[in-house]
Amino acid sequence: MTNRISAFFKTAGWKTPKVRVVGVLGHSLCGSTILNLILDCHPDIFGGGELYYLMEKKEAELPFELVCTNCLSNCRIWTQDFINLSPERNLYSYICNQSGKRVIVDSSKKLDWFREREKDEAGVSFLYVVVVKHPVRHVASYVCRAMEVEGWEAYLKPENTIDLLYEKYNAILDYLEKKRRHFVILQYENLVRNPQEALSRILSRVSLDYIPEMEKYWRKEHHQLAGNMGAVYGATERWSPWNPKTKVHPAKREQYESNAQKGLFVDEKYKNFLTRDQLKQILGNRKVRDFSRRFKIVDEDFEV
């Protein structure tokens, strides 16, 4: 395997077989899938999706079939043999060899996963992207998901989501700062409103240039694992066929189907899932204010 990887890099013109990984950190429903899809449109990047599922599949039975979200079980990248043989060590080099790309995006978001990868990956440099979404929109996404998925009922209460996000995101930033890792903080709203500026901050750190065509992510064939079903619908116009048990709330379905393949748009489902009282509760929450200061969240006027 090592010889094959070295031969690939020599052929491609790079002197060292060094793999660069854009590790996406954050929490569920933050916008990581749309970032993965957009970055995947760069000719030197492979957007792998949530790669931690490769190891989850080895340790326990998943509640869905682990397949490419675009090609399903007929993918030239994610064949079942390739998935089943995924190694615990040097996973990114393994994927680099299969995809033929020198930069791999892993949108797993899980801090513990990346801490393990840092130990198990030889010759890999990491750039972490912490994706944050305005707390109002993030809480609304959790309320919507709680109406779709069993076991999420606690997140019908905004304070539970706020507590979760406050704990998880502060732990991420504490680790990155303490260990002096290379990272950028990316606000989801900035990505969809000003993609060139937002993407350039990431691409420049892996020695790549912004390409305008990246924004039209639905025009490219993607090969990612898992991901948010709304963002995947925007690229494939299919609702989670790899996970048939997933329900889609009618309000969310209407939002994504009406905007499919029309360009990037800001997720405004808070208008359907939060009351005025809940909106005031979120904006007045101390943890939300502290979170917004630390992560430099841009203030907005919200109307319900």
Stockholm file with secondary structure:
# STOCKHOLM 1.0

chainA/1-304         MTNRISAFFKTAGWKTPKVRVVGVLGHSLCGSTILNLILDCHPDIFGGGELYYLMEKKEAELPFELVCTNCLSNCRIWTQDFINLSPERNLYSYICNQSGKRVIVDSSKKLDWFREREKDEAGVSFLYVVVVKHPVRHVASYVCRAMEVEGWEAYLKPENTIDLLYEKYNAILDYLEKKRRHFVILQYENLVRNPQEALSRILSRVSLDYIPEMEKYWRKEHHQLAGNMGAVYGATERWSPWNPKTKVHPAKREQYESNAQKGLFVDEKYKNFLTRDQLKQILGNRKVRDFSRRFKIVDEDFEV
#=GR chainA/1-304 SS CHHHHHHHHHHHTCSSCCEEEEEEESCTTSSHHHHHHHHTTSTTEEEEECTTHHHHHHHSCCSSCCCBTTTBTCCSSSCHHHHHTCCSSSHHHHHHHHHCCSEEEEEEECHHHHHHHHHHCSSEEEEEEEEECCHHHHHHHHHHHHHHSTTCGGGGSHHHHHHHHHHHHHHHHHHHHHTTCCEEEEEHHHHHHSHHHHHHHHHGGGTCCCCGGGGCGGGSCCCCBSCCHHHHHHHHSCCCTTCTTCCCCHHHHHHHHHHTTSCCCCCCTHHHHCCHHHHHHHHTCHHHHHHHHHTTCCCCCCCC
#=GC SS_cons         CHHHHHHHHHHHTCSSCCEEEEEEESCTTSSHHHHHHHHTTSTTEEEEECTTHHHHHHHSCCSSCCCBTTTBTCCSSSCHHHHHTCCSSSHHHHHHHHHCCSEEEEEEECHHHHHHHHHHCSSEEEEEEEEECCHHHHHHHHHHHHHHSTTCGGGGSHHHHHHHHHHHHHHHHHHHHHTTCCEEEEEHHHHHHSHHHHHHHHHGGGTCCCCGGGGCGGGSCCCCBSCCHHHHHHHHSCCCTTCTTCCCCHHHHHHHHHHTTSCCCCCCTHHHHCCHHHHHHHHTCHHHHHHHHHTTCCCCCCCC
//
